Structures are given as C-alpha cells and as structure tokens.
Amino acid sequence: MLSAVRRDRWAEPMPNPDPSSRHVPVMLDRVVALLGPALERPGAVLVDATLGLGGHSEAFLQTFPQARLIGLDRDPEALRLAGERLAPYSERITLVHAVYDELPRVLDELDIPAIDGILFDLGVSSMQLDEADRGFAYAQDAPLDMRMDNTAPTTAADILNSYSSAELARILFQYGEEKFARRIADRIVREREIEPFTNSARLSELVRDSIPQAARRTGGHPAKRTFQALRIEVNGELDVLRRALPAAVEALALHGRIVVMSYHSLEDRISKQTLAAGTKSDVPDDLPVIPAGHEPYLKLLTRGAEKPTAEEVAANPRAASARVRAAERVREKGLVA
Ligand SMILES: C[S@@+](CC[C@H](N)C(=O)[O-])C[C@H]1O[C@@H](n2cnc3c(N)ncnc32)[C@H](O)[C@@H]1O
C-alpha cells in the first residue's frame, strides 16, 4: 500500500556504490532548457515525478540555486539512492515515497498551492534494470517480480499464474502490442498447470517457442513485448499516467512548464493527447469569441515528439526510444473549464 508523505526521510546517507556512476540522465540539456525558464525566480518549485537515481534533479539543483525540488518515486530503493546523491542539497529538497498520481495529495500535505515545473521521465530506471533479482530484464534469468515498489502486492508471477487466458491475451496485445498474444496466453495457461511460473528464463523460452520462426527474426528479442506488457500491468502504469498528467497540468502555476519523456508509443500517446487537449478551446469552432475561462490553457513547447541525438544514443543506447513533449501553462490554475 502507499505510504503517507514522509519528508526528507530518504536523505539519510547510507553505504552504497556511487549512484551517479550507474545512471546517465536522458536528454539532460534539452530537459533543463525546456523547464529552465519557469525555474529562475527565487523559490520556484520543481517536481521530479520520477526521481529515479536523481540524475535530472541533481542538474536542476545545480543549475537553479534558488529552486526547491519535490522528488517522487514509488520505489523505496530509488529514493534512498537519490537521497544519498542529493544530500548536498538537503535544505532545498523534499523526497516523497508516492505514486505520481498522488501528486495533488502530496502538494496539499506540503502546503504547496502551485508548482513551476514538473518532469516525468517514465519507465524503469537503469538501477531497476540492472538489478537482476527485480525481474525487469528479459535477457537474464530472475524471479518474475517487476514491481517498482517492492511493497506492492502483485508480482508478474502472480499475474501469470492467476489471470485467465483471455485476460493475459488482452494485456499482451494492449500493453505489448504483441501480435501473437493469444498463442502466448494459451501456452502460459497450459504450462502453468504443469508447474507455476517463478522465473523469467522459462517465460522467455515459452514466448520464443510460441512465435512462428519467421517472426522471430524481426522486432528484437521475442520476449521484449511480453515483458513490457507484464511490467505495465504489474505497476498499473498507463492508468496511473492517464490520471497523473492532467493532475500535473492542473497543479502548474501560470507560465509553469511540464516535460514528459516517454519510452514507448503507449506512454507517448497519452502524453501527446493530454498536452494537445490543453491547447484547444472547448467551445464550438463557430463561436465568434472564446468566452473567458474557455481559452486554451497550454502552449506546446515541442514540435511533435523530440528525440535524442545520434551522439547521445551512441553513448547511451538506453536513450534510443526516448520521446520528449513539453508545454507551458498559459492560463491560470483553477480556471480550467
Ligand atoms: C527512468 S527512471 C528516472 C530516472 C531519473 N530521471 C534520473 O535521472 O535518475 C523512472 C523512475 O520513475 C519511477 N516511477 C515509475 N513509475 C512511477 C510512478 N507511477 N510513480 C512514481 N514513480 C514512478 C521508477 O521507480 C523509476 O525510479
């Protein structure tokens, strides 16, 4: 279950390898440039909704010495490592164990009426991928866990061993865009009768065997889509994002900015739709004048989705699928019709 807001609890230094050596923040300069204009005034509040190892946050704290940071993460281990990295800025940071759709409650409890910037760097962190026992990586044998918050109740193994074939096929198709969802789901249900699923290698093998030989040669590792789908289901990722982005836009002060970095098309679609919705008036096109309170409340800062440069991808292959969208609040909070 979700814990209540706990202020700065995670900022206590603890022995661990240097987290900055384990994560390179994606599209860092661009993200700083997009959010920067909103963070220059003394006391500006930035929310890092996906703190991770604190790479982006550290750059913001360095670049904007008068800004305050609220960092959220659902992964207690990420909070602990980021707290250690950001300890030099402890006066200006508040780190909170929360799922990002809890932002309105977190801001309420911290008595912050509006924020100046918010960053979503979606998906899993390098630390989560690198720690084999968390079960995110399809290329290594590990327990089928995939919880970003290891205090949450449902693991990937629970889903594989309990969902009906139809439910499994639905999540593989919707969240993994897997063409062979039905075949994989039927096979999972047959195989779990013999023995419940516990480890990722068995699932990877099953997926490979369920896909026709010709299809195995395209689209990367055959298990990639199934693992993505399970991870999204375990963490309720898309539903949470659908709630969180409008709430984040609503929390922005006038001229506040939002940046969303997605890593697959399902996330990017939600980001695109949420930001686009704010750029249109909700009155019929044939009305000669837009009544007060019905003007667009967002202005897009990016043209389509921006991608990392070829140099960045060469240096950090994990950045390859990143897509950035950003917008500025152009009508005041509370006036969204
Ligand atoms: C890609 S990493 C962020 C990396 C970070 N920008 C950095 O520079 O170190 C994404 C982080 O977001 C967290 N996360 C993912 N979904 C979340 C959610 N719904 N609520 C809160 N945190 C979430 C993950 O636990 C992970 O630590």
The ligand as a Tripos MOL2 file, in Angstrom:
@<TRIPOS>MOLECULE
LIG
   27    29     1     0     0
SMALL
NO_CHARGES

@<TRIPOS>ATOM
      1 C1         13.6320    6.3960  -15.8910 C.3       1 LIG1
      2 S1         13.6730    6.4370  -14.1480 S.3       1 LIG1
      3 C2         14.0180    8.1120  -13.7700 C.3       1 LIG1
      4 C3         15.4660    8.4500  -13.8240 C.3       1 LIG1
      5 C4         15.7800    9.8560  -13.3400 C.3       1 LIG1
      6 N1         15.2320   10.8630  -14.2010 N.3       1 LIG1
      7 C5         17.2580   10.0530  -13.1600 C.2       1 LIG1
      8 O1         17.8210   10.9370  -13.8200 O.co2     1 LIG1
      9 O2         17.8820    9.3440  -12.3740 O.co2     1 LIG1
     10 C6         11.9970    6.2920  -13.7030 C.3       1 LIG1
     11 C7         11.7350    6.2400  -12.2170 C.3       1 LIG1
     12 O3         10.3630    6.5240  -12.0480 O.3       1 LIG1
     13 C8          9.8270    5.6880  -11.0810 C.3       1 LIG1
     14 N2          8.4150    5.5380  -11.3980 N.ar      1 LIG1
     15 C9          7.8760    4.9090  -12.4490 C.ar      1 LIG1
     16 N3          6.5440    4.9840  -12.4190 N.ar      1 LIG1
     17 C10         6.2300    5.7080  -11.3200 C.ar      1 LIG1
     18 C11         5.0100    6.1490  -10.7320 C.ar      1 LIG1
     19 N4          3.8520    5.8380  -11.2910 N.pl3     1 LIG1
     20 N5          5.0650    6.8880   -9.6180 N.ar      1 LIG1
     21 C12         6.2560    7.2150   -9.0440 C.ar      1 LIG1
     22 N6          7.4410    6.8110   -9.5360 N.ar      1 LIG1
     23 C13         7.4300    6.0770  -10.6590 C.ar      1 LIG1
     24 C14        10.6000    4.3940  -11.1830 C.3       1 LIG1
     25 O4         10.5620    3.7120   -9.9500 O.3       1 LIG1
     26 C15        11.9900    4.9120  -11.5590 C.3       1 LIG1
     27 O5         12.7910    5.0630  -10.4150 O.3       1 LIG1
@<TRIPOS>BOND
     1     1     2 1
     2     2     3 1
     3     2    10 1
     4     3     4 1
     5     4     5 1
     6     5     6 1
     7     5     7 1
     8     7     8 2
     9     7     9 1
    10    10    11 1
    11    11    12 1
    12    11    26 1
    13    12    13 1
    14    13    14 1
    15    13    24 1
    16    14    15 ar
    17    14    23 ar
    18    15    16 ar
    19    16    17 ar
    20    17    18 ar
    21    17    23 ar
    22    18    19 1
    23    18    20 ar
    24    20    21 ar
    25    21    22 ar
    26    22    23 ar
    27    24    25 1
    28    24    26 1
    29    26    27 1
@<TRIPOS>SUBSTRUCTURE
     1 LIG1         1 GROUP 0 **** ****
